[in-house]
Amino acid sequence: MKVSFSVELKHKSGKQNFAVSLAKAMSRKGVKITSPKSSNIHLVFVNGIKRGGINVLRLDGALMNSNINSEAKNKKIRKTMKQCKGVIYQSKYSRNVCRKRIGHHKKSCIIYNGCNPQYFNNPYNHTRPYILAYSRWRPHKRLGAIIEGFLSSGVSQEYDLLIGGEVESKTSHKAVLYLGKVKYKKMMNIVAGSSFVVHLAYLDCCPNSVVESLVAGKPVLHSCSGGTGEIVKDSGYSVEDVPYKYNIIDLYNINLPDINKAIDGYKYLASNKITVDRPDLHINIVADKYIKYLRSFL
């Protein structure tokens, strides 16, 4: 089987980080990763259809943000879906929101994202134990709530909060440290050295930062919204959030999650050792699922 990708296989974004890991794992299993011109299966990451070939769409989810023209963008995704032989959803939530806002493909499956556990063999050294939050920060990622919960919980007496990624504004506190933009390999080292990871984003389908943290063996303090709780399962602490009914919403101006529950989560994870072992998210297992599904079209 010869497989091509619609995205550049370089560490430039979350989906590309996953694509690089997936391509390498598939290659180790005998799949030839090639250009669209030479492939017999083209894996489409949202867009980038190959004309005259077998296209399979890896779909995050539908857009529902009133701050952008979500319906126009969903229409484009719907058109791409119709041109593909199959669709891979990243979570059950991803499938459900797509069914409501885009439509459903008759030959589809659900495969979670994955990560290579070997990325976490060199833990980052810091002066104190630390909690980590990292993302491409936008309003629905809720950095403010992450910091508020951290400072209100009192765990800053023993832990620092490290924040990876570029931010628009900073909170001045000696225990809140901003790392800025960090290269992927170093960020995985920082994940490996953390005590736990925080992800309170609203309606993420299958956040790569959460998958990476779980593969690294780190519990995740997380919002129960979207696909995040489905992926974390019992490998962390869940925070109640605003219910979602698959409608268009102002994603950048939503209510915060239950901050008191987030505070409880900080305290709990700072005081209790949770064993996290998630081989189901290891990239070799995920690659096996991709290969099996893609081969069904040949």
C-alpha positions in Angstrom: 0.0 0.0 0.0 1.3 3.5 -1.0 -0.1 6.3 1.2 0.2 10.1 0.7 -0.7 12.9 3.1 -2.4 16.2 2.2 -0.3 18.0 4.9 3.4 18.6 4.9 5.1 16.0 7.2 6.8 18.5 9.5 6.2 19.6 13.1 4.3 22.8 12.4 0.9 22.2 14.0 -1.0 19.7 16.1 -2.4 17.9 13.2 1.0 17.8 11.5 2.7 16.5 14.7 0.2 13.6 14.6 0.7 13.2 10.8 4.5 12.9 11.2 4.1 10.2 14.0 1.5 8.3 12.0 3.5 8.3 8.8 6.6 7.1 10.6 4.7 4.3 12.3 3.0 3.2 9.1 6.3 3.2 7.3 7.8 0.9 10.0 4.9 -1.5 9.3 5.7 -1.7 5.6 3.5 1.0 4.2 5.2 3.2 1.6 4.8 6.9 2.3 4.9 8.7 -0.9 3.7 11.8 -2.9 0.1 12.1 -4.0 1.2 11.4 -7.6 2.5 7.9 -6.7 0.1 6.8 -4.0 -3.0 4.6 -4.2 -4.5 6.0 -1.0 -4.5 9.7 -0.2 -5.1 10.7 3.4 -6.8 14.1 3.5 -6.4 16.2 6.6 -9.6 18.4 6.3 -8.7 19.5 2.7 -6.4 18.7 -0.2 -8.2 16.2 -2.4 -6.2 14.1 -4.9 -7.9 14.1 -8.2 -8.4 10.7 -9.7 -7.4 8.7 -6.7 -8.8 7.1 -3.5 -9.2 9.8 -0.9 -9.9 9.1 2.7 -10.8 12.0 5.0 -9.4 12.4 8.5 -12.0 14.7 10.0 -11.6 16.7 13.2 -15.2 17.9 13.5 -17.7 20.5 12.2 -17.3 24.2 12.8 -19.9 25.9 15.2 -18.2 29.2 15.9 -20.4 32.3 15.2 -17.2 34.5 15.0 -16.3 32.9 11.7 -18.5 31.8 8.7 -18.9 28.3 10.1 -21.7 27.3 7.7 -19.6 28.2 4.6 -16.6 26.3 6.0 -18.9 23.3 6.8 -20.2 23.4 3.3 -16.6 23.0 2.0 -16.0 20.1 4.4 -19.3 18.5 3.2 -18.1 18.8 -0.4 -14.7 17.2 0.5 -16.5 14.4 2.4 -18.6 13.5 -0.7 -15.4 13.2 -2.8 -13.8 10.7 -0.3 -14.3 6.9 -0.1 -14.2 7.0 3.6 -14.0 9.2 6.7 -12.0 8.8 9.9 -13.5 10.6 12.9 -11.2 11.5 15.8 -13.7 10.7 18.5 -17.4 9.8 19.0 -18.0 13.5 19.7 -16.4 14.3 16.4 -18.7 11.9 14.6 -21.8 13.2 16.4 -21.1 16.9 15.7 -20.4 16.1 12.1 -23.6 14.2 11.7 -25.6 17.2 13.0 -23.8 20.0 11.2 -22.3 18.4 8.0 -23.8 14.9 7.4 -22.6 11.4 7.8 -20.5 9.3 5.5 -21.8 5.7 4.9 -18.3 4.2 5.3 -16.7 5.8 8.3 -14.9 4.8 11.5 -13.5 6.3 14.7 -9.8 6.3 15.5 -8.3 8.4 18.2 -5.1 10.3 17.6 -1.9 8.7 18.9 1.6 9.5 20.0 5.0 7.7 20.2 5.9 6.9 23.8 9.6 7.2 22.9 9.1 11.0 22.7 9.1 11.1 26.5 12.4 9.5 27.4 14.2 12.7 28.4 12.1 14.5 31.1 12.7 18.3 31.5 14.4 19.4 34.7 12.8 22.3 36.6 13.6 23.9 40.0 10.2 22.8 41.5 7.5 20.2 40.6 5.3 21.7 37.9 1.9 21.4 36.3 1.8 22.0 32.6 -0.7 23.6 30.2 0.1 24.0 26.5 -1.8 24.8 23.4 -2.2 27.2 20.5 -4.1 29.6 22.8 -7.4 31.0 21.7 -10.4 32.1 23.9 -12.1 28.7 24.0 -8.8 27.1 25.3 -9.6 29.1 28.5 -6.1 29.9 29.7 -7.6 32.4 32.2 -9.6 29.7 33.9 -6.5 27.4 34.0 -4.6 30.1 35.8 -7.5 31.1 38.1 -8.0 27.5 39.2 -4.3 27.0 39.8 -3.9 30.2 41.9 -7.1 29.7 43.9 -6.3 26.0 44.7 -3.3 26.9 46.8 -1.1 24.3 45.1 1.2 27.1 43.9 2.9 26.7 47.3 4.5 23.5 46.1 4.1 23.6 42.3 4.8 26.0 39.4 2.4 26.3 36.5 4.3 26.2 33.2 2.4 27.5 30.1 3.6 26.5 26.7 2.6 28.5 23.6 2.3 32.1 22.7 -0.2 34.2 24.8 -1.6 37.7 24.4 -1.4 38.7 28.0 0.4 37.4 31.1 -0.5 37.0 34.8 2.1 38.3 37.1 2.8 35.6 39.7 6.1 33.9 40.6 4.6 30.4 40.2 3.1 31.1 36.7 5.9 30.7 34.1 5.5 31.4 30.4 7.6 29.3 28.0 6.4 30.9 24.8 6.6 29.0 21.6 8.5 25.7 22.1 9.8 23.3 19.5 7.9 20.0 19.5 10.7 17.8 20.7 11.5 20.0 23.7 7.7 20.3 24.5 7.5 16.5 24.7 10.4 16.6 27.2 8.5 19.2 29.2 5.4 17.0 29.2 7.5 14.1 30.4 8.8 16.1 33.4 5.4 17.4 34.5 3.3 16.1 37.4 0.1 16.5 35.5 -1.4 18.4 32.6 -4.4 20.8 32.5 -6.7 21.1 29.5 -10.0 23.0 30.1 -10.7 23.8 26.5 -14.4 23.8 25.4 -15.5 21.3 22.7 -12.2 20.0 21.5 -12.6 16.8 19.4 -9.4 14.9 20.1 -6.8 17.3 21.4 -3.2 16.2 20.6 -1.9 17.7 23.8 -4.2 15.5 25.8 -3.2 12.4 23.8 0.5 13.2 24.2 0.1 13.7 28.0 -1.7 10.4 28.4 0.9 8.5 26.4 3.5 10.1 28.6 1.7 8.7 31.6 0.4 12.0 32.9 -3.0 12.5 34.4 -5.1 15.3 32.8 -7.3 17.8 34.6 -9.8 18.4 31.9 -13.2 19.8 30.8 -15.8 17.1 30.2 -16.9 18.8 27.0 -16.4 17.7 23.5 -14.3 14.5 23.0 -11.8 15.2 25.7 -13.5 13.3 28.5 -14.1 10.4 26.2 -10.4 10.2 25.5 -9.1 10.8 29.0 -11.6 8.2 30.6 -10.4 7.6 34.1 -6.9 8.9 33.5 -7.4 12.2 35.2 -10.0 14.5 36.8 -13.1 15.8 35.0 -14.6 19.2 35.4 -18.2 19.9 34.7 -18.9 22.2 31.7 -21.5 24.0 29.7 -23.8 21.5 27.9 -23.6 21.7 24.1 -26.5 20.9 21.7 -24.6 21.0 18.4 -25.8 24.5 17.5 -23.9 27.5 16.3 -22.4 29.3 19.3 -20.1 32.2 20.2 -17.2 29.9 20.9 -15.0 32.8 22.0 -17.4 34.2 24.5 -18.7 31.2 26.5 -19.2 30.6 30.2 -16.3 29.2 32.2 -16.3 25.6 33.4 -17.0 24.9 37.0 -14.0 26.7 38.6 -14.7 25.2 42.1 -14.5 21.7 40.5 -11.3 22.8 38.7 -9.9 23.9 42.1 -10.8 20.5 43.6 -9.1 18.9 40.6 -5.9 20.7 41.2 -5.9 19.8 44.8 -6.7 16.1 44.1 -4.1 15.6 41.4 -1.5 17.5 43.4 -2.1 15.2 46.4 -2.8 11.8 44.8 -0.7 9.6 42.6 -2.7 8.4 39.6 -1.2 5.7 37.4 -1.8 6.4 33.7 -1.1 3.6 31.3 -2.7 4.1 27.8 -1.3 1.7 25.2 -4.4 2.2 23.2 -3.1 5.7 22.3 0.4 4.5 21.3 1.1 5.4 17.7 1.9 1.8 16.7 -1.6 0.7 17.8 -3.2 3.7 16.1 -1.3 3.1 12.9 -2.5 -0.5 12.9 -6.1 0.8 12.9 -5.4 3.3 10.1 -3.7 0.6 8.0 -6.6 -1.9 8.4 -9.1 0.8 7.5 -7.2 2.2 4.5 -6.6 -1.3 3.1 -10.3 -1.9 3.0 -10.5 0.4 0.0 -8.0 -1.5 -2.1 
